[in-house]
């Protein structure tokens, strides 16, 4: 039996990059039935969407 730090305790998660996550957010917003709310959420679009 391996110790608590053994390899079998870890799950490899592949790196997809930030673009895939950003596209997921865009698809989520596009699926909203509430158009005014979707418009408000689209503030993430474009350059520097997460900067304050």
FITORBA-662885 format. One record per residue (C-alpha): x, y, z; residue number from 1; residue in three letters. Coordinates in Angstrom, 2 decimals, decimal comma, always signed. Each point is the difference from the previous one (the first is absolute). Last residue first. Example, Ala and Ser with C-alpha at 12.3 -4.5 7.8 and 13.67 -1.06 7.14 Angstrom:
residues 2
<vexvex><x>+13,67</x><y>-1,06</y><z>+7,14</z><pos>2</pos><code>Ser</code></vexvex>
<vexvex><x>-1,37</x><y>-3,44</y><z>+0,66</z><pos>1</pos><code>Ala</code></vexvex>
This chain:
residues 52
<vexvex><x>-11,32</x><y>+46,86</y><z>-13,36</z><pos>52</pos><code>Unk</code></vexvex>
<vexvex><x>+1,45</x><y>-2,60</y><z>-2,31</z><pos>51</pos><code>Unk</code></vexvex>
<vexvex><x>-2,04</x><y>-3,05</y><z>-0,87</z><pos>50</pos><code>Unk</code></vexvex>
<vexvex><x>-1,15</x><y>+1,02</y><z>-3,49</z><pos>49</pos><code>Unk</code></vexvex>
<vexvex><x>+3,49</x><y>+1,18</y><z>-0,92</z><pos>48</pos><code>Unk</code></vexvex>
<vexvex><x>-0,60</x><y>-0,35</y><z>-3,76</z><pos>47</pos><code>Unk</code></vexvex>
<vexvex><x>-3,44</x><y>-0,93</y><z>-1,12</z><pos>46</pos><code>Unk</code></vexvex>
<vexvex><x>-2,83</x><y>-1,80</y><z>+1,65</z><pos>45</pos><code>Unk</code></vexvex>
<vexvex><x>-0,25</x><y>-0,19</y><z>+3,79</z><pos>44</pos><code>Unk</code></vexvex>
<vexvex><x>-2,58</x><y>+2,80</y><z>-0,08</z><pos>43</pos><code>Unk</code></vexvex>
<vexvex><x>-2,24</x><y>-2,57</y><z>-1,65</z><pos>42</pos><code>Unk</code></vexvex>
<vexvex><x>-1,56</x><y>-0,62</y><z>+3,42</z><pos>41</pos><code>Unk</code></vexvex>
<vexvex><x>-2,05</x><y>+3,20</y><z>-0,18</z><pos>40</pos><code>Unk</code></vexvex>
<vexvex><x>-1,31</x><y>-0,95</y><z>-3,44</z><pos>39</pos><code>Unk</code></vexvex>
<vexvex><x>-0,92</x><y>-3,47</y><z>+1,28</z><pos>38</pos><code>Unk</code></vexvex>
<vexvex><x>-1,91</x><y>+1,61</y><z>+2,87</z><pos>37</pos><code>Unk</code></vexvex>
<vexvex><x>-1,96</x><y>+2,22</y><z>-2,40</z><pos>36</pos><code>Unk</code></vexvex>
<vexvex><x>-0,70</x><y>-2,99</y><z>-2,31</z><pos>35</pos><code>Unk</code></vexvex>
<vexvex><x>-1,35</x><y>-2,37</y><z>+2,69</z><pos>34</pos><code>Unk</code></vexvex>
<vexvex><x>-0,19</x><y>-3,36</y><z>-1,78</z><pos>33</pos><code>Unk</code></vexvex>
<vexvex><x>+3,69</x><y>-0,58</y><z>+0,64</z><pos>32</pos><code>Unk</code></vexvex>
<vexvex><x>+1,74</x><y>-2,46</y><z>-2,33</z><pos>31</pos><code>Unk</code></vexvex>
<vexvex><x>+2,31</x><y>+2,62</y><z>-1,50</z><pos>30</pos><code>Unk</code></vexvex>
<vexvex><x>+1,38</x><y>+0,67</y><z>+3,49</z><pos>29</pos><code>Unk</code></vexvex>
<vexvex><x>+0,91</x><y>-3,67</y><z>+0,51</z><pos>28</pos><code>Unk</code></vexvex>
<vexvex><x>+1,56</x><y>-0,21</y><z>-3,46</z><pos>27</pos><code>Unk</code></vexvex>
<vexvex><x>+2,18</x><y>+3,05</y><z>+0,76</z><pos>26</pos><code>Unk</code></vexvex>
<vexvex><x>+1,03</x><y>-1,47</y><z>+3,35</z><pos>25</pos><code>Unk</code></vexvex>
<vexvex><x>+0,99</x><y>-3,30</y><z>-1,64</z><pos>24</pos><code>Unk</code></vexvex>
<vexvex><x>+2,01</x><y>+1,93</y><z>-2,59</z><pos>23</pos><code>Unk</code></vexvex>
<vexvex><x>+1,93</x><y>+1,66</y><z>+2,82</z><pos>22</pos><code>Unk</code></vexvex>
<vexvex><x>+0,74</x><y>-3,38</y><z>+1,54</z><pos>21</pos><code>Unk</code></vexvex>
<vexvex><x>+1,33</x><y>-1,33</y><z>-3,31</z><pos>20</pos><code>Unk</code></vexvex>
<vexvex><x>+2,12</x><y>+3,13</y><z>-0,54</z><pos>19</pos><code>Unk</code></vexvex>
<vexvex><x>+1,61</x><y>-0,24</y><z>+3,44</z><pos>18</pos><code>Unk</code></vexvex>
<vexvex><x>+2,14</x><y>-2,99</y><z>-0,82</z><pos>17</pos><code>Unk</code></vexvex>
<vexvex><x>-1,08</x><y>-3,61</y><z>-0,24</z><pos>16</pos><code>Unk</code></vexvex>
<vexvex><x>+2,45</x><y>-1,46</y><z>+2,51</z><pos>15</pos><code>Unk</code></vexvex>
<vexvex><x>-0,68</x><y>-3,68</y><z>+0,55</z><pos>14</pos><code>Unk</code></vexvex>
<vexvex><x>-1,11</x><y>-1,11</y><z>+3,47</z><pos>13</pos><code>Unk</code></vexvex>
<vexvex><x>+1,99</x><y>-2,92</y><z>+1,39</z><pos>12</pos><code>Unk</code></vexvex>
<vexvex><x>-1,61</x><y>-1,58</y><z>+3,03</z><pos>11</pos><code>Unk</code></vexvex>
<vexvex><x>+2,11</x><y>-0,58</y><z>+3,08</z><pos>10</pos><code>Unk</code></vexvex>
<vexvex><x>-0,33</x><y>-2,62</y><z>+2,73</z><pos>9</pos><code>Unk</code></vexvex>
<vexvex><x>+1,53</x><y>-2,74</y><z>-2,18</z><pos>8</pos><code>Unk</code></vexvex>
<vexvex><x>+3,31</x><y>+1,90</y><z>-0,06</z><pos>7</pos><code>Unk</code></vexvex>
<vexvex><x>+0,73</x><y>-0,61</y><z>+3,68</z><pos>6</pos><code>Unk</code></vexvex>
<vexvex><x>+0,15</x><y>+2,92</y><z>+2,44</z><pos>5</pos><code>Unk</code></vexvex>
<vexvex><x>-2,36</x><y>-1,62</y><z>+2,49</z><pos>4</pos><code>Unk</code></vexvex>
<vexvex><x>+2,30</x><y>-3,02</y><z>+0,12</z><pos>3</pos><code>Unk</code></vexvex>
<vexvex><x>-0,22</x><y>-2,94</y><z>-2,37</z><pos>2</pos><code>Unk</code></vexvex>
<vexvex><x>-1,39</x><y>-3,40</y><z>+0,97</z><pos>1</pos><code>Unk</code></vexvex>
